[in-house]
Amino acid sequence: MNEYQVGQDFKKVQLTAKEKSELFAEGIITVILLLLLNLSIMVLLQQAIVNNPQLRGGVWMIKNAIAIGPNGWHIWSWQNWFVILMGIADVLVVYWRLIRRYHQMQMWHVIGELHYIADGHLEHRINLRVNRDLQRVIDSVNTLVDSTVRSMEEERKIEKSKDELITNVSHDLRTPLTSIIGYLGLIEDNQYQTKDELTKYTHTAYVKAQQMKVLVEDLFEYTKVRQTSTPIAKTTFDMEQMLEQLAASFELEAQKKNMQITVECQPTPLMMEADTEKLGRVFNNLIANALKYGKGGKQIILSAEKVGQEAIIKVSNDGQQIPSDSLNQLFDRFYRVEASRSQETGGTGLGLAITQSIVALHGGYIYADSTPQLTSFVIHLPLKLGRQIEPQNGAAKNS
């Protein structure tokens, strides 16, 4: 059943008074023409029999052949049989003509519905019950309109998304750019007293320029991984080994935060296919977030488990819980949990959006789960590239 048919009742075409009159007139005219045709055939046939002795003899033989009993009682004359056959043929012709005209009227109603939709009423659907061939056309039209509406809605979302992206990028670029221009302006106007002040101004401008560079790089990475045509460099690797290397690379930073990174994997080794460079970006983002925002936490757990034909990887920390109303927005561009909006921890807001896009490129999905005991980012990835993993057990596939 097509999408537009769900919950929709199809109704018969309601003919107007004018159409009913035309249909009735069509029937009357057809009957009159057939009667005239039948009468003409009977007259011509009767004259042919009267004027042709041989034909008359043949008809008489047929008449005797269907006689019953010794007295030659006849069932009916040949004229009666001929009239009956012509009557049946006439009924069929009248029925065919009326049905044909009725189907034409159905077509007119469907065309009227099409014009109504074409005038901009895209929420309207044709729900007429018509003949089988025309019904296929209606089904195709309704499906096409549904597809067009979906495409228009997606186009509007894309345009809105572009506008939001430009607005957010402009805002995030303007803040450090204003600082850079301000401090460089002070230097340009010689508004500093000592060399230390000059060094302070140039250092601040440099730091702000670095922030802009990070934002531009993240934005470039985000737009690149959002494209479905982005190439994947397939490599077979051991997920446990990758997590061990990641843990080692963040060990020093974790010690500064008084946190410990541990790795758990089942089975060992856990072999799978993926673009290791892109996956490295995913886990770098998640571990960096755990170190930044896992306030009060003592450990970060990197775990991987093989379940069927997929690997479930978790990056968990026992730090501050993420509010439940923020979980579904974590993967939105430029979104930051309110408690984390600070100069110390504030990033570009694109990290998790990039993470989600890379996971989607691999045919998987990611979601977040947070309790007072543990906050986890859960990634489902196929063991072999080319397979699409669908969310299970109510896991939200954020967009």
C-alpha positions in Angstrom: 0.0 0.0 0.0 1.3 3.5 -0.9 1.9 6.1 1.7 -1.0 8.3 0.5 -3.5 5.4 0.8 -3.0 4.9 4.6 -6.1 5.9 6.4 -7.7 7.2 3.2 -11.2 6.1 1.8 -11.6 6.0 -1.9 -14.9 7.2 -3.2 -16.8 6.6 -6.4 -16.9 9.4 -9.0 -20.0 11.5 -8.4 -21.5 12.4 -11.8 -23.0 15.8 -12.3 -26.6 16.3 -13.5 -25.2 17.3 -16.9 -23.0 14.2 -17.1 -25.9 11.9 -16.1 -28.0 13.5 -18.9 -25.2 13.0 -21.4 -24.9 9.4 -20.3 -28.7 8.8 -20.7 -28.7 10.5 -24.1 -25.8 8.3 -25.2 -27.8 5.2 -24.2 -30.9 6.3 -26.0 -29.1 7.3 -29.2 -27.2 4.0 -29.2 -30.4 2.0 -28.8 -32.1 3.9 -31.7 -29.2 3.4 -34.0 -29.0 -0.3 -33.2 -32.8 -0.7 -33.8 -32.5 1.0 -37.2 -29.5 -1.2 -38.0 -31.3 -4.4 -36.9 -34.4 -3.4 -39.0 -32.2 -2.8 -42.0 -30.5 -6.2 -41.7 -33.9 -8.0 -41.3 -35.4 -6.2 -44.3 -32.3 -6.9 -46.5 -32.2 -10.6 -45.3 -35.9 -11.1 -45.9 -35.7 -9.7 -49.4 -32.6 -11.8 -50.2 -34.6 -15.0 -49.1 -37.7 -14.1 -51.1 -35.7 -13.2 -54.3 -33.3 -16.2 -54.1 -35.1 -19.6 -54.3 -31.9 -21.5 -53.5 -31.4 -19.5 -50.3 -35.1 -20.0 -49.4 -34.7 -23.7 -49.8 -31.6 -23.7 -47.5 -33.5 -21.9 -44.8 -36.4 -24.3 -45.1 -34.0 -27.2 -44.7 -32.6 -25.6 -41.5 -36.2 -25.1 -40.3 -37.0 -28.8 -40.9 -33.7 -29.9 -39.2 -34.8 -28.4 -35.9 -38.4 -29.8 -36.1 -39.6 -32.0 -33.3 -42.1 -34.9 -33.4 -43.9 -36.7 -36.3 -46.1 -33.7 -37.0 -43.0 -31.5 -37.6 -43.5 -29.1 -34.6 -40.9 -26.4 -34.9 -39.1 -24.9 -31.9 -39.1 -21.4 -33.3 -38.7 -19.9 -36.7 -35.2 -18.8 -37.8 -36.4 -15.2 -37.6 -37.0 -15.5 -33.9 -33.5 -17.0 -33.2 -31.9 -14.3 -35.3 -33.8 -11.6 -33.4 -32.7 -13.0 -30.1 -29.1 -13.1 -31.2 -29.2 -9.6 -32.4 -30.9 -8.5 -29.1 -28.0 -10.0 -27.1 -25.5 -8.3 -29.4 -27.4 -5.0 -29.0 -27.3 -5.2 -25.2 -23.5 -5.8 -25.2 -23.0 -2.9 -27.6 -25.1 -0.5 -25.4 -23.3 -1.7 -22.3 -19.9 -1.2 -23.9 -20.8 2.3 -25.2 -22.1 3.4 -21.7 -19.1 2.0 -19.9 -16.7 3.7 -22.3 -18.4 7.0 -21.9 -18.5 6.6 -18.1 -14.7 5.9 -18.1 -14.3 9.1 -20.2 -16.2 11.0 -17.5 -14.0 9.5 -14.8 -11.0 10.7 -16.7 -12.4 14.2 -16.8 -12.8 14.2 -13.1 -9.2 12.9 -12.6 -7.9 15.7 -14.9 -9.9 18.2 -12.8 -8.2 16.8 -9.7 -4.8 17.1 -11.4 -5.4 20.7 -12.3 -6.4 21.4 -8.6 -3.1 19.9 -7.4 -1.1 21.8 -10.1 -2.6 25.1 -8.8 -0.6 24.6 -5.7 -2.8 22.4 -3.5 0.0 19.9 -2.9 -1.7 18.6 0.3 -4.5 17.3 -1.9 -4.6 13.7 -3.1 -6.8 12.0 -5.7 -9.0 9.5 -3.8 -11.4 8.5 -6.5 -12.4 4.8 -7.1 -12.1 4.3 -10.9 -11.4 1.6 -13.4 -8.2 -0.5 -13.0 -6.1 1.1 -15.7 -7.0 4.7 -14.5 -6.4 3.6 -10.9 -2.8 2.8 -11.8 -2.4 6.3 -13.1 -3.9 7.8 -10.0 -1.6 5.7 -7.8 1.4 6.9 -9.7 0.3 10.6 -9.6 -0.3 10.4 -5.8 3.1 8.8 -5.3 4.7 11.4 -7.5 3.1 14.2 -5.5 4.2 12.6 -2.2 7.7 12.4 -3.5 7.6 16.0 -4.7 6.4 17.3 -1.4 9.1 15.3 0.5 11.7 16.8 -1.9 10.4 20.3 -1.3 10.4 19.8 2.4 14.0 18.5 2.3 15.0 21.4 0.1 13.5 23.8 2.6 15.3 22.0 5.5 18.6 22.2 3.5 18.1 25.9 2.9 17.2 26.5 6.6 20.2 24.4 7.6 22.5 26.5 5.3 21.2 29.8 6.8 21.7 28.5 10.3 25.2 27.3 9.4 26.1 30.7 7.9 24.7 32.5 11.0 26.5 30.3 13.5 29.8 30.4 11.6 29.6 34.2 11.2 28.9 34.5 15.0 31.8 32.2 16.0 34.2 33.9 13.6 33.2 37.4 14.5 34.1 37.1 18.2 37.8 36.2 17.8 38.1 38.4 14.7 36.8 41.4 16.7 39.5 40.7 19.4 42.2 40.3 16.7 41.3 43.6 15.1 41.0 45.3 18.4 44.5 44.2 19.7 46.2 44.8 16.4 44.6 48.2 16.3 46.1 49.0 19.7 49.5 47.9 18.3 49.0 49.9 15.1 48.2 53.1 17.1 51.1 52.5 19.5 48.7 52.3 22.4 50.9 50.3 24.6 53.3 51.4 27.4 55.8 48.6 27.7 57.2 45.7 25.7 55.2 43.3 28.0 52.0 45.0 26.9 53.0 44.6 23.3 53.8 40.9 23.8 50.4 40.5 25.6 48.5 42.1 22.7 50.2 40.1 20.0 49.9 36.8 22.0 46.1 37.4 22.5 45.7 38.1 18.8 47.6 35.0 18.0 45.4 32.8 20.3 42.3 34.3 18.8 43.7 33.6 15.3 44.3 30.0 16.3 40.7 29.7 17.5 39.6 30.9 14.1 41.9 28.4 12.4 40.4 25.5 14.4 36.9 26.6 13.6 37.6 26.9 9.8 39.3 23.4 9.8 36.4 21.8 11.7 33.9 23.5 9.3 35.8 22.2 6.3 36.0 18.7 7.9 32.3 18.8 8.7 31.2 19.8 5.1 33.5 17.1 3.7 32.3 14.2 5.8 28.6 15.2 5.3 28.9 14.4 1.6 27.8 10.8 0.8 30.4 10.7 -2.0 33.3 11.1 0.5 35.7 8.2 -0.2 36.4 5.6 2.5 39.9 4.2 2.7 39.0 0.6 3.7 41.5 -1.0 6.1 41.3 -4.2 8.1 42.5 -3.6 11.7 42.2 -4.7 15.3 39.9 -2.4 17.2 41.5 -3.4 20.6 44.9 -2.3 19.3 43.4 1.0 18.0 41.8 1.8 21.4 45.1 0.9 23.2 47.0 3.4 21.0 44.4 6.1 21.7 44.5 5.5 25.4 48.3 5.8 25.3 48.2 9.1 23.3 45.8 10.7 25.9 47.5 9.3 28.9 49.5 12.4 29.8 46.5 14.7 29.4 44.4 12.3 31.5 47.0 12.4 34.3 46.8 16.2 34.4 43.0 15.8 34.9 43.5 13.1 37.5 41.8 10.6 35.3 42.7 7.1 34.1 41.9 5.6 30.7 41.2 1.9 30.6 40.5 -0.4 27.6 38.1 -3.4 27.5 37.6 -5.6 24.4 35.7 -8.8 23.7 36.8 -10.8 21.9 40.5 -10.2 21.4 41.5 -9.4 18.7 38.4 -7.7 17.3 39.1 -7.5 13.6 36.9 -5.2 11.4 37.0 -2.9 8.3 36.9 0.9 8.4 38.8 4.0 7.5 41.2 4.1 10.5 42.1 7.8 9.9 38.5 8.9 10.0 37.7 6.6 13.0 40.7 8.1 14.8 39.1 11.5 14.4 35.9 10.1 16.0 37.6 8.7 19.1 39.8 11.7 19.4 36.7 13.9 19.6 35.0 11.6 22.1 38.0 11.2 24.4 38.8 14.9 24.3 35.1 15.7 25.2 35.3 13.2 28.1 38.4 15.0 29.4 37.0 18.4 29.0 33.4 17.9 30.3 33.8 14.9 32.6 34.1 17.1 35.6 34.6 15.2 38.9 35.3 12.0 37.0 38.2 9.6 37.7 38.1 7.3 34.7 37.4 7.0 31.0 36.5 3.6 29.7 37.0 2.6 26.1 35.2 -0.7 25.5 34.5 -2.7 22.3 32.3 -5.8 21.9 31.4 -7.9 18.9 27.6 -8.6 18.7 26.6 -10.5 15.6 27.9 -8.7 12.5 28.6 -5.4 14.2 30.9 -3.9 16.8 29.6 -1.9 19.7 32.2 0.6 20.9 31.6 2.8 24.0 33.5 5.8 25.2 32.4 6.3 28.8 33.3 8.5 31.8 32.1 8.7 35.4 32.0 12.5 35.4 29.1 15.0 35.5 25.8 13.8 34.1 24.5 15.3 30.8 20.9 16.7 31.3 18.4 14.4 29.6 16.9 17.3 27.6 20.3 17.9 26.0 21.1 14.3 24.9 19.1 14.5 21.6 20.8 17.8 20.7 24.4 16.8 21.4 25.0 16.0 17.7 23.5 19.2 16.4 26.0 21.6 14.8 27.3 24.3 17.2 25.3 22.9 20.1 27.0 23.0 23.5 25.5 21.9 26.8 24.8 25.1 28.7 27.1 24.1 31.7 30.0 23.8 29.3 29.9 27.3 27.8 33.2 28.7 29.0 36.4 30.0 27.7 38.2 27.0 29.1 36.2 24.2 27.6 34.2 25.9 24.8 35.1 24.3 21.4 33.8 24.9 17.9 30.6 22.9 18.6 31.2 20.8 15.4 33.1 17.9 17.0 30.1 15.7 17.7 28.4 16.6 14.4 31.6 15.5 12.6 31.7 12.4 14.7 28.2 11.4 13.8 28.8 12.1 10.1 31.9 9.9 10.0 30.0 7.0 11.8 27.2 7.4 9.2 29.7 7.2 6.4 30.7 3.8 7.7 27.1 2.6 7.7 26.7 2.8 11.5 25.1 5.1 14.1 25.9 6.8 17.4 23.9 8.0 20.4 24.6 9.2 23.9 23.4 7.8 27.2 23.9 9.5 30.6 23.2 8.5 34.1 24.5 9.8 37.5 27.0 6.9 37.4 28.2 6.9 33.8 28.0 8.9 30.6 28.5 6.9 27.5 28.7 7.6 23.7 27.7 4.4 22.0 28.8 3.6 18.5 27.4 0.8 16.4 29.6 -0.1 13.4 29.4 -3.0 10.9 32.4 -5.4 10.9 32.5 -5.2 7.1 32.1 -2.0 5.2 29.1 -1.8 2.9 26.5 -3.0 5.5 24.0 -0.5 6.9 23.2 -0.9 10.6 19.7 0.1 11.8 19.2 1.6 15.3 17.9 -1.0 17.7 16.3 -1.0 21.2 15.0 2.5 20.8 18.4 4.0 20.3 17.9 7.4 18.7 19.7 8.0 15.4 20.3 11.7 15.8 20.5 13.9 12.8 
